[in-house]
Amino acid sequence: MSTTTLKARRPGRHPVPARAHPVRVWWRDASGLTAWLSLLFVVALWVAGRGLQNLGSVSGFLTSAGRLAGCCRRTCSCSNCC
């Protein structure tokens, strides 16, 4: 049987944590704005492709809403916003 001894730390010494570089505020704002603009662009393309007109019937609603949801989800996953 072996025993392991641990060295006692001095009471006044603590490890100094590494400081992370702060993220600049404008960078967060720019990335958020880019995410919202890309979603706005996707919705504009959906409207231009007669997405609103297809909402009249049940099958058209399901198809059109599914396309919009899929495109928005793809945009969010590419930009990691959602």
ABEGO torsion letter per residue (X at the ends): XBBBBBBBBBAABBBBBBBBBBBBAAAAAAAAAAAAAAAAAAAAAAAAAGAAAAAABAAAAAAAAAAAAAAAAAAAAAAGAX
